[in-house]
Amino acid sequence: MSHILGINYITYSTLLISVILALVISAVVLALSYILAIQTPDPEKTSAYECGFEPFEDARNRFDVRFYIVAILFIIFDLEVAFLFPWGLTLGWSGFVGYGLAIFFLVLLAIGFIYEVVKGALNPQ
């Protein structure tokens, strides 16, 4: 009965047991840390800012959009560069096709970076 509709349920049952076990262990650890921890917050700790300073201005001020643009660009380029590590490890196996695709990927990455510089997305105005 372990093969219904061509699916091996024994493999998926071990995965389900692992997920349930991970959830139970994390819930037990969380509950123990809450029960056993010494909870004596002082007034500075429960204040709006843990550094102890009063806020200088309203927290609802607008942020400059360039902050978000730089953050998004950093995430995009950081993830794209992270794709180069597996390529470097498998370069001997991927051959000329893998090398050509990686060069194509790097050229697209360079074109995107040049476009950002030309548009002035990284200028500190």
MMTF fields as JSON, N, C-alpha, C and O atoms, coordinates in Angstrom:
{
  "mmtfVersion": "1.0.0",
  "mmtfProducer": "UNKNOWN",
  "numBonds": 499,
  "numAtoms": 500,
  "numGroups": 125,
  "numChains": 1,
  "numModels": 1,
  "chainsPerModel": [1],
  "groupsPerChain": [125],
  "chainIdList": ["A"],
  "bondAtomList": [4, 2, 8, 6, 12, 10, 16, 14, 20, 18, 24, 22, 28, 26, 32, 30, 36, 34, 40, 38, 44, 42, 48, 46, 52, 50, 56, 54, 60, 58, 64, 62, 68, 66, 72, 70, 76, 74, 80, 78, 84, 82, 88, 86, 92, 90, 96, 94, 100, 98, 104, 102, 108, 106, 112, 110, 116, 114, 120, 118, 124, 122, 128, 126, 132, 130, 136, 134, 140, 138, 144, 142, 148, 146, 152, 150, 156, 154, 160, 158, 164, 162, 168, 166, 172, 170, 176, 174, 180, 178, 184, 182, 188, 186, 192, 190, 196, 194, 200, 198, 204, 202, 208, 206, 212, 210, 216, 214, 220, 218, 224, 222, 228, 226, 232, 230, 236, 234, 240, 238, 244, 242, 248, 246, 252, 250, 256, 254, 260, 258, 264, 262, 268, 266, 272, 270, 276, 274, 280, 278, 284, 282, 288, 286, 292, 290, 296, 294, 300, 298, 304, 302, 308, 306, 312, 310, 316, 314, 320, 318, 324, 322, 328, 326, 332, 330, 336, 334, 340, 338, 344, 342, 348, 346, 352, 350, 356, 354, 360, 358, 364, 362, 368, 366, 372, 370, 376, 374, 380, 378, 384, 382, 388, 386, 392, 390, 396, 394, 400, 398, 404, 402, 408, 406, 412, 410, 416, 414, 420, 418, 424, 422, 428, 426, 432, 430, 436, 434, 440, 438, 444, 442, 448, 446, 452, 450, 456, 454, 460, 458, 464, 462, 468, 466, 472, 470, 476, 474, 480, 478, 484, 482, 488, 486, 492, 490, 496, 494],
  "bondOrderList": [1, 1, 1, 1, 1, 1, 1, 1, 1, 1, 1, 1, 1, 1, 1, 1, 1, 1, 1, 1, 1, 1, 1, 1, 1, 1, 1, 1, 1, 1, 1, 1, 1, 1, 1, 1, 1, 1, 1, 1, 1, 1, 1, 1, 1, 1, 1, 1, 1, 1, 1, 1, 1, 1, 1, 1, 1, 1, 1, 1, 1, 1, 1, 1, 1, 1, 1, 1, 1, 1, 1, 1, 1, 1, 1, 1, 1, 1, 1, 1, 1, 1, 1, 1, 1, 1, 1, 1, 1, 1, 1, 1, 1, 1, 1, 1, 1, 1, 1, 1, 1, 1, 1, 1, 1, 1, 1, 1, 1, 1, 1, 1, 1, 1, 1, 1, 1, 1, 1, 1, 1, 1, 1, 1],
  "groupList": [{"groupName": "MET", "atomNameList": ["N", "CA", "C", "O"], "elementList": ["N", "C", "C", "O"], "formalChargeList": [0, 0, 0, 0], "bondAtomList": [1, 0, 2, 1, 3, 2], "bondOrderList": [1, 1, 2], "singleLetterCode": "M", "chemCompType": "L-PEPTIDE LINKING"}, {"groupName": "SER", "atomNameList": ["N", "CA", "C", "O"], "elementList": ["N", "C", "C", "O"], "formalChargeList": [0, 0, 0, 0], "bondAtomList": [1, 0, 2, 1, 3, 2], "bondOrderList": [1, 1, 2], "singleLetterCode": "S", "chemCompType": "L-PEPTIDE LINKING"}, {"groupName": "HIS", "atomNameList": ["N", "CA", "C", "O"], "elementList": ["N", "C", "C", "O"], "formalChargeList": [0, 0, 0, 0], "bondAtomList": [1, 0, 2, 1, 3, 2], "bondOrderList": [1, 1, 2], "singleLetterCode": "H", "chemCompType": "L-PEPTIDE LINKING"}, {"groupName": "ILE", "atomNameList": ["N", "CA", "C", "O"], "elementList": ["N", "C", "C", "O"], "formalChargeList": [0, 0, 0, 0], "bondAtomList": [1, 0, 2, 1, 3, 2], "bondOrderList": [1, 1, 2], "singleLetterCode": "I", "chemCompType": "L-PEPTIDE LINKING"}, {"groupName": "LEU", "atomNameList": ["N", "CA", "C", "O"], "elementList": ["N", "C", "C", "O"], "formalChargeList": [0, 0, 0, 0], "bondAtomList": [1, 0, 2, 1, 3, 2], "bondOrderList": [1, 1, 2], "singleLetterCode": "L", "chemCompType": "L-PEPTIDE LINKING"}, {"groupName": "GLY", "atomNameList": ["N", "CA", "C", "O"], "elementList": ["N", "C", "C", "O"], "formalChargeList": [0, 0, 0, 0], "bondAtomList": [1, 0, 2, 1, 3, 2], "bondOrderList": [1, 1, 2], "singleLetterCode": "G", "chemCompType": "PEPTIDE LINKING"}, {"groupName": "ASN", "atomNameList": ["N", "CA", "C", "O"], "elementList": ["N", "C", "C", "O"], "formalChargeList": [0, 0, 0, 0], "bondAtomList": [1, 0, 2, 1, 3, 2], "bondOrderList": [1, 1, 2], "singleLetterCode": "N", "chemCompType": "L-PEPTIDE LINKING"}, {"groupName": "TYR", "atomNameList": ["N", "CA", "C", "O"], "elementList": ["N", "C", "C", "O"], "formalChargeList": [0, 0, 0, 0], "bondAtomList": [1, 0, 2, 1, 3, 2], "bondOrderList": [1, 1, 2], "singleLetterCode": "Y", "chemCompType": "L-PEPTIDE LINKING"}, {"groupName": "THR", "atomNameList": ["N", "CA", "C", "O"], "elementList": ["N", "C", "C", "O"], "formalChargeList": [0, 0, 0, 0], "bondAtomList": [1, 0, 2, 1, 3, 2], "bondOrderList": [1, 1, 2], "singleLetterCode": "T", "chemCompType": "L-PEPTIDE LINKING"}, {"groupName": "VAL", "atomNameList": ["N", "CA", "C", "O"], "elementList": ["N", "C", "C", "O"], "formalChargeList": [0, 0, 0, 0], "bondAtomList": [1, 0, 2, 1, 3, 2], "bondOrderList": [1, 1, 2], "singleLetterCode": "V", "chemCompType": "L-PEPTIDE LINKING"}, {"groupName": "ALA", "atomNameList": ["N", "CA", "C", "O"], "elementList": ["N", "C", "C", "O"], "formalChargeList": [0, 0, 0, 0], "bondAtomList": [1, 0, 2, 1, 3, 2], "bondOrderList": [1, 1, 2], "singleLetterCode": "A", "chemCompType": "L-PEPTIDE LINKING"}, {"groupName": "GLN", "atomNameList": ["N", "CA", "C", "O"], "elementList": ["N", "C", "C", "O"], "formalChargeList": [0, 0, 0, 0], "bondAtomList": [1, 0, 2, 1, 3, 2], "bondOrderList": [1, 1, 2], "singleLetterCode": "Q", "chemCompType": "L-PEPTIDE LINKING"}, {"groupName": "PRO", "atomNameList": ["N", "CA", "C", "O"], "elementList": ["N", "C", "C", "O"], "formalChargeList": [0, 0, 0, 0], "bondAtomList": [1, 0, 2, 1, 3, 2], "bondOrderList": [1, 1, 2], "singleLetterCode": "P", "chemCompType": "L-PEPTIDE LINKING"}, {"groupName": "ASP", "atomNameList": ["N", "CA", "C", "O"], "elementList": ["N", "C", "C", "O"], "formalChargeList": [0, 0, 0, 0], "bondAtomList": [1, 0, 2, 1, 3, 2], "bondOrderList": [1, 1, 2], "singleLetterCode": "D", "chemCompType": "L-PEPTIDE LINKING"}, {"groupName": "GLU", "atomNameList": ["N", "CA", "C", "O"], "elementList": ["N", "C", "C", "O"], "formalChargeList": [0, 0, 0, 0], "bondAtomList": [1, 0, 2, 1, 3, 2], "bondOrderList": [1, 1, 2], "singleLetterCode": "E", "chemCompType": "L-PEPTIDE LINKING"}, {"groupName": "LYS", "atomNameList": ["N", "CA", "C", "O"], "elementList": ["N", "C", "C", "O"], "formalChargeList": [0, 0, 0, 0], "bondAtomList": [1, 0, 2, 1, 3, 2], "bondOrderList": [1, 1, 2], "singleLetterCode": "K", "chemCompType": "L-PEPTIDE LINKING"}, {"groupName": "CYS", "atomNameList": ["N", "CA", "C", "O"], "elementList": ["N", "C", "C", "O"], "formalChargeList": [0, 0, 0, 0], "bondAtomList": [1, 0, 2, 1, 3, 2], "bondOrderList": [1, 1, 2], "singleLetterCode": "C", "chemCompType": "L-PEPTIDE LINKING"}, {"groupName": "PHE", "atomNameList": ["N", "CA", "C", "O"], "elementList": ["N", "C", "C", "O"], "formalChargeList": [0, 0, 0, 0], "bondAtomList": [1, 0, 2, 1, 3, 2], "bondOrderList": [1, 1, 2], "singleLetterCode": "F", "chemCompType": "L-PEPTIDE LINKING"}, {"groupName": "ARG", "atomNameList": ["N", "CA", "C", "O"], "elementList": ["N", "C", "C", "O"], "formalChargeList": [0, 0, 0, 0], "bondAtomList": [1, 0, 2, 1, 3, 2], "bondOrderList": [1, 1, 2], "singleLetterCode": "R", "chemCompType": "L-PEPTIDE LINKING"}, {"groupName": "TRP", "atomNameList": ["N", "CA", "C", "O"], "elementList": ["N", "C", "C", "O"], "formalChargeList": [0, 0, 0, 0], "bondAtomList": [1, 0, 2, 1, 3, 2], "bondOrderList": [1, 1, 2], "singleLetterCode": "W", "chemCompType": "L-PEPTIDE LINKING"}],
  "groupTypeList": [0, 1, 2, 3, 4, 5, 3, 6, 7, 3, 8, 7, 1, 8, 4, 4, 3, 1, 9, 3, 4, 10, 4, 9, 3, 1, 10, 9, 9, 4, 10, 4, 1, 7, 3, 4, 10, 3, 11, 8, 12, 13, 12, 14, 15, 8, 1, 10, 7, 14, 16, 5, 17, 14, 12, 17, 14, 13, 10, 18, 6, 18, 17, 13, 9, 18, 17, 7, 3, 9, 10, 3, 4, 17, 3, 3, 17, 13, 4, 14, 9, 10, 17, 4, 17, 12, 19, 5, 4, 8, 4, 5, 19, 1, 5, 17, 9, 5, 7, 5, 4, 10, 3, 17, 17, 4, 9, 4, 4, 10, 3, 5, 17, 3, 7, 14, 9, 9, 15, 5, 10, 4, 6, 12, 11],
  "groupIdList": [1, 2, 3, 4, 5, 6, 7, 8, 9, 10, 11, 12, 13, 14, 15, 16, 17, 18, 19, 20, 21, 22, 23, 24, 25, 26, 27, 28, 29, 30, 31, 32, 33, 34, 35, 36, 37, 38, 39, 40, 41, 42, 43, 44, 45, 46, 47, 48, 49, 50, 51, 52, 53, 54, 55, 56, 57, 58, 59, 60, 61, 62, 63, 64, 65, 66, 67, 68, 69, 70, 71, 72, 73, 74, 75, 76, 77, 78, 79, 80, 81, 82, 83, 84, 85, 86, 87, 88, 89, 90, 91, 92, 93, 94, 95, 96, 97, 98, 99, 100, 101, 102, 103, 104, 105, 106, 107, 108, 109, 110, 111, 112, 113, 114, 115, 116, 117, 118, 119, 120, 121, 122, 123, 124, 125],
  "secStructList": [7, 7, 3, 3, 6, 6, 3, 3, 2, 2, 2, 2, 2, 2, 2, 2, 2, 2, 2, 2, 2, 2, 2, 2, 2, 2, 2, 2, 2, 2, 2, 2, 2, 2, 2, 2, 1, 7, 7, 7, 7, 7, 6, 6, 6, 6, 1, 1, 7, 6, 6, 1, 7, 7, 7, 1, 1, 7, 6, 6, 7, 7, 7, 7, 2, 2, 2, 2, 2, 2, 2, 2, 2, 2, 2, 2, 2, 2, 2, 2, 2, 2, 6, 2, 2, 2, 2, 2, 2, 6, 2, 2, 2, 2, 2, 2, 2, 2, 2, 2, 2, 2, 2, 2, 2, 2, 2, 2, 2, 2, 2, 2, 2, 2, 2, 2, 2, 2, 2, 6, 6, 6, 7, 7, 7],
  "xCoordList": [0.818, 0.0, 0.858, 0.347, 2.178, 3.038, 3.125, 3.724, 2.537, 2.533, 1.101, 0.457, 0.612, -0.704, -0.482, 0.167, -1.01, -0.848, 0.62, 1.019, 1.425, 2.825, 3.699, 4.816, 3.234, 4.004, 4.498, 3.726, 5.763, 6.343, 6.137, 6.865, 5.151, 4.794, 5.781, 5.803, 6.591, 7.57, 8.601, 9.001, 9.03, 9.981, 9.378, 10.03, 8.154, 7.504, 7.134, 7.065, 6.894, 6.58, 7.799, 7.66, 8.999, 10.202, 10.419, 10.877, 10.099, 10.2, 9.194, 9.531, 7.969, 6.947, 7.343, 7.161, 7.88, 8.335, 9.466, 9.5, 10.385, 11.482, 10.962, 11.426, 10.002, 9.438, 8.706, 8.856, 7.919, 7.193, 8.168, 7.971, 9.213, 10.213, 10.929, 11.187, 11.247, 11.891, 10.972, 11.425, 9.69, 8.74, 8.58, 8.51, 8.52, 8.373, 9.603, 9.482, 10.791, 12.019, 12.133, 12.499, 11.83, 11.918, 10.88, 11.164, 9.682, 8.676, 9.102, 8.888, 9.702, 10.176, 11.293, 11.293, 12.239, 13.343, 12.817, 13.267, 11.888, 11.301, 10.566, 10.694, 9.791, 9.054, 10.007, 9.791, 11.056, 12.025, 12.762, 13.007, 13.113, 13.801, 12.881, 13.337, 11.604, 10.66, 10.441, 10.33, 10.38, 10.121, 11.357, 11.235, 12.531, 13.742, 14.464, 15.308, 14.16, 14.87, 14.469, 13.321, 15.452, 15.178, 14.637, 15.328, 13.404, 12.754, 12.536, 11.501, 13.532, 13.436, 13.81, 14.929, 12.893, 13.224, 13.28, 12.437, 14.256, 14.327, 13.661, 13.363, 13.42, 12.702, 13.417, 12.765, 14.757, 15.462, 15.295, 15.217, 15.241, 15.078, 13.695, 13.558, 12.695, 11.341, 10.982, 9.868, 11.918, 11.641, 11.643, 11.974, 11.268, 11.15, 12.49, 12.55, 13.569, 14.895, 15.791, 15.9, 16.432, 17.247, 18.527, 19.166, 18.922, 20.171, 20.04, 21.054, 18.846, 18.658, 18.388, 18.015, 18.566, 18.326, 16.857, 16.197, 16.367, 15.019, 15.078, 16.1, 14.016, 14.039, 14.186, 13.582, 15.01, 15.261, 14.105, 13.806, 13.458, 12.359, 11.342, 11.509, 10.311, 9.243, 9.742, 10.486, 9.341, 9.778, 9.064, 9.429, 8.075, 7.32, 7.848, 7.142, 9.082, 9.675, 9.879, 10.044, 9.864, 10.064, 11.54, 12.422, 11.777, 13.128, 13.385, 12.466, 14.633, 15.008, 14.897, 15.302, 14.359, 14.148, 15.473, 15.54, 16.515, 17.811, 18.315, 19.049, 17.928, 18.302, 17.756, 18.477, 16.504, 15.884, 16.484, 16.669, 16.787, 17.368, 18.724, 19.015, 19.559, 20.874, 20.74, 21.49, 19.795, 19.599, 19.149, 19.647, 18.226, 17.739, 18.847, 19.007, 19.604, 20.694, 21.76, 22.319, 22.041, 23.019, 22.543, 23.317, 21.28, 20.753, 20.812, 21.209, 20.418, 20.421, 21.828, 22.039, 22.797, 24.15, 24.821, 25.638, 24.49, 25.051, 24.578, 25.37, 23.297, 22.781, 23.338, 23.61, 23.506, 24.047, 25.491, 25.902, 26.254, 27.647, 27.688, 28.599, 26.712, 26.663, 26.438, 26.8, 25.855, 25.672, 26.988, 27.059, 28.02, 29.308, 30.063, 30.903, 29.784, 30.494, 30.214, 31.16, 28.95, 28.734, 29.326, 29.794, 29.3, 29.885, 31.384, 31.932, 32.047, 33.481, 33.816, 34.848, 32.955, 33.204, 32.976, 33.631, 32.065, 31.735, 32.333, 31.898, 33.299, 33.86, 34.501, 34.412, 35.145, 35.776, 34.775, 35.091, 33.579, 32.564, 31.67, 31.142, 31.494, 30.518, 31.047, 30.259, 32.343, 32.936, 32.723, 32.511, 32.783, 32.706, 31.325, 31.208, 30.284, 28.923, 28.731, 28.202, 29.154, 29.045, 29.877, 29.452, 31.063, 31.923, 31.272, 31.272, 30.722, 30.063, 28.853, 28.641, 28.055, 26.897, 27.313, 26.66, 28.381, 28.858, 29.377, 29.141, 30.076, 30.547, 29.358, 29.359, 28.344, 27.125, 26.478, 26.037, 26.424, 25.865, 26.665, 26.076, 27.981, 28.819, 28.687, 28.736, 28.52, 28.32, 26.992, 26.932, 25.936, 24.652, 24.77, 24.191, 25.509, 25.734, 26.472, 26.124, 27.478, 28.24, 27.375, 27.461, 26.548, 25.66, 24.679, 24.424, 24.134, 23.224, 23.912, 23.331, 25.141, 25.872, 26.213, 26.112, 26.606, 26.9, 25.639, 25.701, 24.505, 23.229, 22.915, 22.462, 23.15, 22.91, 23.806, 23.359, 25.065, 25.996, 25.614, 25.656, 25.243, 24.849, 23.585, 23.488, 22.611, 21.371, 21.584, 20.724, 22.703, 22.986, 22.317, 22.08, 22.013, 21.343, 22.241, 21.748, 23.548, 24.466, 25.087, 25.966, 24.643, 25.169, 24.643, 23.459, 25.478, 25.04, 24.376, 24.462, 23.74, 23.145, 22.316, 21.746],
  "yCoordList": [-1.203, 0.0, 1.263, 2.375, 1.074, 2.242, 2.927, 3.997, 2.33, 2.933, 3.179, 2.285, 4.371, 4.762, 5.886, 6.885, 5.724, 6.685, 6.862, 7.932, 5.823, 5.88, 6.697, 7.051, 7.016, 7.826, 6.927, 6.164, 7.017, 6.24, 7.008, 7.958, 6.594, 7.317, 7.088, 7.867, 6.051, 5.818, 6.942, 7.405, 7.379, 8.486, 9.766, 10.488, 10.045, 11.257, 11.168, 12.195, 9.961, 9.836, 10.167, 10.763, 9.791, 10.157, 11.663, 12.248, 12.283, 13.74, 14.398, 15.357, 13.891, 14.421, 14.244, 15.152, 13.087, 12.853, 13.814, 14.321, 14.074, 15.009, 16.417, 17.103, 16.853, 18.2, 18.308, 19.298, 17.298, 17.323, 17.306, 18.026, 16.496, 16.444, 17.792, 18.229, 18.443, 19.754, 20.786, 21.603, 20.758, 21.692, 21.439, 22.384, 20.172, 19.845, 20.267, 20.856, 19.971, 20.349, 21.862, 22.367, 22.597, 24.061, 24.632, 25.609, 24.045, 24.519, 24.245, 25.081, 23.084, 22.761, 23.701, 24.193, 23.96, 24.869, 26.283, 26.955, 26.731, 28.061, 28.16, 29.155, 27.125, 27.13, 27.09, 27.794, 26.281, 26.221, 27.544, 27.964, 28.194, 29.476, 30.529, 31.399, 30.45, 31.407, 31.121, 32.048, 29.842, 29.466, 29.688, 30.201, 29.314, 29.344, 30.684, 30.917, 31.561, 32.836, 33.758, 33.772, 34.525, 35.529, 36.761, 37.38, 37.107, 38.199, 39.363, 39.472, 40.223, 41.445, 42.631, 43.137, 43.079, 44.213, 45.512, 45.755, 46.332, 47.645, 48.683, 48.391, 49.88, 50.891, 51.27, 51.569, 51.261, 51.604, 50.52, 50.808, 49.278, 48.184, 48.199, 47.864, 48.576, 48.596, 49.916, 50.075, 50.859, 52.124, 51.91, 50.831, 52.954, 52.849, 52.556, 51.843, 53.1, 52.899, 52.325, 52.897, 51.198, 50.537, 51.29, 51.023, 52.216, 52.935, 53.934, 54.431, 54.24, 55.145, 56.576, 57.388, 56.913, 58.278, 58.466, 57.543, 59.621, 59.964, 60.2, 60.661, 59.898, 60.119, 61.61, 62.468, 61.888, 63.275, 63.878, 65.064, 63.056, 63.552, 62.441, 61.336, 62.733, 61.771, 60.576, 60.744, 59.39, 58.173, 57.979, 57.082, 58.779, 58.625, 59.494, 59.723, 59.976, 60.765, 59.891, 58.675, 60.519, 59.786, 59.461, 60.256, 58.263, 57.866, 58.248, 58.326, 58.48, 58.765, 57.482, 56.412, 57.59, 56.428, 55.792, 54.585, 56.591, 56.046, 54.994, 54.087, 55.103, 54.077, 52.725, 51.727, 52.681, 51.436, 50.944, 49.741, 51.854, 51.463, 50.816, 49.776, 51.425, 50.85, 49.501, 48.573, 49.38, 48.107, 47.015, 45.891, 47.329, 46.338, 45.962, 44.791, 46.951, 46.656, 45.793, 44.898, 46.056, 45.233, 43.79, 42.862, 43.598, 42.237, 41.524, 40.361, 42.216, 41.593, 41.181, 40.041, 42.086, 41.763, 40.771, 39.961, 40.824, 39.861, 38.452, 37.511, 38.298, 36.983, 36.502, 35.313, 37.408, 36.997, 36.543, 35.584, 37.216, 36.801, 35.467, 34.667, 35.22, 33.935, 32.777, 31.643, 33.032, 31.974, 31.579, 30.54, 32.385, 32.061, 30.972, 30.29, 30.797, 29.782, 28.369, 27.607, 27.986, 26.64, 26.477, 25.398, 27.547, 27.47, 27.214, 26.414, 27.89, 27.684, 26.27, 25.726, 25.672, 24.309, 23.276, 22.234, 23.552, 22.576, 22.953, 22.432, 23.828, 24.29, 23.152, 23.117, 22.22, 21.102, 20.17, 19.539, 20.065, 19.153, 19.819, 19.145, 21.132, 21.784, 22.025, 22.183, 22.055, 22.185, 23.56, 24.552, 23.593, 24.861, 25.5, 26.724, 24.679, 25.219, 25.936, 27.047, 25.308, 25.936, 27.202, 28.195, 27.162, 28.349, 29.48, 30.631, 29.15, 30.168, 30.779, 31.99, 29.939, 30.458, 31.339, 32.347, 30.982, 31.809, 33.155, 34.188, 33.141, 34.414, 35.26, 36.473, 34.644, 35.364, 35.975, 37.124, 35.21, 35.69, 36.883, 37.864, 36.811, 37.914, 39.146, 40.274, 38.934, 40.082, 40.766, 41.995, 39.996, 40.593, 41.338, 42.411, 40.775, 41.426, 42.745, 43.746, 42.752, 43.979, 45.023, 46.21, 44.597, 45.537, 46.164, 47.367, 45.362, 45.895, 46.886, 47.912, 46.591, 47.514, 48.809, 49.889, 48.722, 49.924, 50.76, 51.987, 50.12, 50.831, 51.59, 52.734, 50.961, 51.634, 52.849, 53.898, 52.706, 53.822, 54.965, 56.129, 54.645, 55.674, 56.394, 57.614, 55.65, 56.258, 57.046, 57.843, 56.848, 57.595, 57.029, 57.756, 55.742, 55.143, 55.082, 55.014, 55.106, 55.012, 56.353, 56.399, 57.434, 58.751, 59.196, 59.009, 59.777, 60.16, 61.516, 62.149, 61.987, 63.335, 63.59, 64.673],
  "zCoordList": [0.0, 0.0, 0.0, 0.135, -0.154, -0.134, -1.491, -1.603, -2.523, -3.852, -4.306, -4.856, -4.079, -4.564, -5.566, -5.255, -6.736, -7.839, -8.208, -8.669, -8.008, -8.405, -7.478, -7.858, -6.265, -5.329, -4.207, -3.627, -3.908, -2.823, -1.522, -1.233, -0.745, 0.478, 1.613, 2.566, 1.539, 2.599, 2.604, 3.673, 1.444, 1.364, 1.918, 2.671, 1.553, 2.028, 3.5, 4.176, 4.014, 5.438, 6.282, 7.349, 5.827, 6.586, 6.551, 7.532, 5.443, 5.366, 6.311, 7.006, 6.337, 7.233, 8.687, 9.499, 9.019, 10.395, 10.756, 11.878, 9.84, 10.101, 10.342, 11.253, 9.535, 9.704, 11.037, 11.752, 11.368, 12.638, 13.809, 14.788, 13.72, 14.786, 14.934, 16.056, 13.839, 13.902, 14.543, 15.345, 14.2, 14.807, 16.303, 17.089, 16.699, 18.121, 18.907, 19.982, 18.379, 19.082, 19.198, 20.26, 18.132, 18.205, 19.164, 19.858, 19.221, 20.166, 21.602, 22.48, 21.851, 23.205, 23.621, 24.75, 22.738, 23.064, 23.309, 24.237, 22.503, 22.685, 24.01, 24.723, 24.342, 25.608, 26.793, 27.779, 26.714, 27.814, 27.998, 29.129, 26.909, 27.037, 27.652, 28.394, 27.346, 27.93, 29.412, 30.214, 29.779, 31.172, 32.044, 33.156, 31.568, 32.387, 32.392, 33.258, 31.459, 31.372, 32.519, 32.964, 32.981, 34.001, 33.291, 32.482, 33.601, 32.894, 33.847, 34.504, 33.904, 34.712, 33.835, 33.925, 32.99, 32.13, 32.921, 33.785, 32.633, 33.272, 32.381, 31.223, 32.886, 32.08, 30.784, 29.784, 30.795, 29.561, 28.499, 27.305, 28.953, 28.007, 27.361, 26.185, 28.103, 27.563, 26.884, 26.387, 26.862, 26.18, 24.669, 24.18, 23.947, 22.49, 21.838, 20.836, 22.398, 21.832, 22.916, 24.001, 22.63, 23.634, 23.931, 24.949, 23.082, 23.316, 24.456, 24.944, 24.888, 26.012, 25.611, 26.457, 24.335, 23.89, 23.553, 23.077, 23.792, 23.34, 21.833, 21.326, 21.119, 19.671, 19.35, 19.994, 18.333, 17.949, 17.169, 17.303, 16.354, 15.531, 15.336, 15.852, 14.604, 14.394, 13.588, 12.622, 13.976, 13.292, 11.961, 11.201, 11.664, 10.432, 9.29, 8.308, 9.414, 8.34, 7.112, 7.217, 5.962, 4.716, 4.54, 4.866, 4.013, 3.662, 2.212, 1.396, 1.92, 0.551, -0.273, 0.181, -1.459, -2.309, -2.707, -2.939, -2.787, -3.189, -2.212, -2.604, -0.942, 0.03, -0.404, -0.375, -0.802, -1.231, -2.538, -2.721, -3.444, -4.727, -4.516, -5.106, -3.677, -3.415, -2.72, -3.025, -1.791, -1.092, -2.06, -1.995, -2.944, -3.91, -4.896, -5.24, -5.345, -6.275, -5.612, -6.246, -4.35, -3.639, -3.546, -3.782, -3.207, -3.085, -4.428, -4.499, -5.494, -6.82, -7.222, -7.637, -7.106, -7.538, -6.6, -7.038, -5.328, -4.391, -4.722, -4.691, -5.038, -5.399, -6.727, -6.897, -7.653, -8.948, -8.82, -9.473, -7.994, -7.791, -7.046, -7.264, -6.172, -5.463, -6.425, -6.11, -7.578, -8.567, -9.226, -9.881, -9.066, -9.678, -8.916, -9.501, -7.637, -6.86, -7.359, -7.558, -7.571, -8.124, -9.524, -9.887, -10.295, -11.635, -11.533, -12.291, -10.6, -10.433, -9.995, -10.387, -9.19, -8.728, -9.826, -9.841, -10.734, -11.78, -13.13, -14.157, -13.152, -14.425, -15.209, -16.436, -14.508, -15.208, -15.857, -16.866, -15.308, -15.841, -16.879, -17.763, -16.782, -17.658, -19.062, -19.994, -19.231, -20.559, -21.177, -20.478, -22.5, -23.22, -23.118, -23.056, -23.1, -23.016, -21.674, -21.634, -20.591, -19.275, -19.184, -18.594, -19.773, -19.776, -20.572, -20.137, -21.73, -22.553, -21.86, -21.928, -21.19, -20.472, -19.31, -19.038, -18.625, -17.513, -18.017, -17.392, -19.133, -19.712, -20.141, -19.93, -20.739, -21.098, -19.857, -19.883, -18.781, -17.513, -16.983, -16.528, -17.035, -16.555, -17.442, -16.952, -18.738, -19.642, -19.318, -19.269, -19.098, -18.707, -17.377, -17.208, -16.45, -15.157, -15.344, -14.719, -16.191, -16.448, -17.158, -16.842, -18.108, -18.809, -17.821, -17.879, -16.923, -15.908, -14.99, -14.637, -14.602, -13.732, -14.465, -13.881, -15.707, -16.5, -16.675, -16.608, -16.897, -17.006, -15.722, -15.77, -14.579, -13.304, -13.132, -12.67, -13.503, -13.356, -14.29, -13.893, -15.521, -16.487, -16.026, -16.159, -15.483, -14.99, -13.709, -13.333, -13.031, -11.814, -10.573, -9.608, -10.59, -9.44, -8.224, -7.098, -8.426, -7.299, -6.911, -6.051, -7.53, -7.185, -5.831, -5.55, -4.986, -3.627, -3.542, -2.49, -4.545, -4.566, -3.362, -3.223]
}
